Amino acid sequence: MTGFKTPLKIAGGVALASLLLSLPALGQDAAPAEEAAATLSEGVSADVVFILNSFLMILGGILVFWMAAGFAMVEAGMVRTKNVSMQLLKNVSLFAVACLMYYVIGYNLMYPLGNWAMGSDETGGYLGAFGIAVLEAVGITADGADDFSYAATSSDFFFQVMFCATTASIVSGTLAERIKLLPFLIFTAVLTALIYPIQASWKWGGGFLDSQFGFLDFAGSTVVHSVGGWAALAGVILLGARRGKYNADGSVNAMPGSSMPLATLGVFILWMGWYGFNGASQLAMGSVGDVADVGRIMANTNAGAVGGALAALILTAIIYKKVDLTFVLNGALAGLVAVTAEPLTPGLGTATLIGAVGGLIVVFSVPLLDRLKLDDVVGAIPVHLLAGIWGTIAVVFTNPDATLGGQLISIIIVGIFVFVVSFVVWFILKSIMGLRPTAEDEDLGLDKAEVGVEAYPEFK
Amino acid sequence: MKLVVAIIKPSRLEEVRQALNSLDVHGMTVTEVKGYGRQKGHSEIYRGTEYAVHFLPKLKVEIAVDDGIADAVSAAIRDAAQTGRIGDGKIFILDLLAVTRIRTGETGASAL
């Protein structure tokens, strides 16, 4: 009982002394205290804005990364069992190749920050800067940041590298079940090192589509999704259909996918990843307006998927009398792609309708591709290319800053560039090394022929 | 000895097994097979392409029995597997030349 009286007195004395000693300090620092109060009443400090922007992109990057799992599951579910391991291998390795290429050359090519190799910010940028991606040093303070008004370069790179990998993922679904691994990975390297970053710089890097044509593409209906679609289209033309898919009389043989649960899981994973894909493309979360916009984008993104799924459901029920699950899945994705060009300005109803048109496009164009003997195993061309074009055009309905002319000419320019260059690369690869496995290997299944790991070894 | 081979609808397996149990027949081998007789297949539609599925899933049940009970076994299988609709299946009875129990080496009727 007597033990703590003395320490208590000492503690009390120290506290009082501290208070008395600090009073003059408070007096001297009166001005900064007022400034701090002024900043707080206006919004948040510049530090916090930087932090929140960077955080948004860190979180968004993680979500967009997760889309790689979505693509892998969709494709694994839509191919036959004998090709599942190969499809998974393509997904993992293309992701790695894409990230490496983007680090080595793609990032600076896409974001030259005014240092164009060809062109300029004012008159139009055409070819960006060459150099590997360099992040800020460890443990920077505000004046060590590359762009303190924006976000950490690390968060920006981390977010953007995932977009590059997403573009590459689109191509693997279309060309499944009859392409060799090596030419596919070589094409992926060219796509992610050069094709994607160059056309992306024309818009997001401040290039000529942005400065000269007022092109608007918020999160990449054209820049990401249609690019993947054009590359896939060029590939599927040169690759040819799977053996036995189309008969001489024009009839089509169905090749049902091996796992509807995986395909469905994949779509839900992509749907979730899209919240980062679109939401974090606001690139800012440090103000009331920005964070409200991010929420709005996420709600609209969801609405797009909803519209696409329902449209596909209703349409297949009417046309085929049975609802095709794979169409509903494709429809949801097409809806997501459709709102990606402008997920901020529409209202929830409009976003749903824009997505619904995406779903319509898918249901009508999948059989159309079959009639043209373009064997797209997962429907990536309808979902990413056609719905991507629609979404880019639809911007003019809700965003007054967009012009139909600007949107259309940008679609055409990007389309010609990506399709032609992709076609040339696929053609060279086809001539040098061939794209297809042998007929025997294709019949045996790529898992046994090229991978050596069966996906379902006990299932005979 | 006889080998009774029955192609039945998969949904009737449990009834067939119980019917054979009550005849004191306790061994059988079941294989998953595909086939058709007069039962037409059905058509499915995948991504806008209609295709016919000709072969239907069935089960093949094989039982090795004494000559004396072959007919009774066949009748029991028929009663248990019948639904009255097309696709109920068929029962074949084949001559069985020899049987060996692997564990003990017994042959003939005592190996059944």
Boltz contact constraints between the chains, C-beta under 6 A:
constraints:
  - contact:
      token1: [A, 252]
      token2: [B, 49]
      max_distance: 6.0
  - contact:
      token1: [A, 254]
      token2: [B, 46]
      max_distance: 6.0
  - contact:
      token1: [A, 254]
      token2: [B, 49]
      max_distance: 6.0
  - contact:
      token1: [A, 254]
      token2: [B, 51]
      max_distance: 6.0
  - contact:
      token1: [A, 256]
      token2: [B, 46]
      max_distance: 6.0
  - contact:
      token1: [A, 320]
      token2: [B, 45]
      max_distance: 6.0
  - contact:
      token1: [A, 326]
      token2: [B, 47]
      max_distance: 6.0
  - contact:
      token1: [A, 366]
      token2: [B, 47]
      max_distance: 6.0
  - contact:
      token1: [A, 366]
      token2: [B, 48]
      max_distance: 6.0
  - contact:
      token1: [A, 367]
      token2: [B, 48]
      max_distance: 6.0
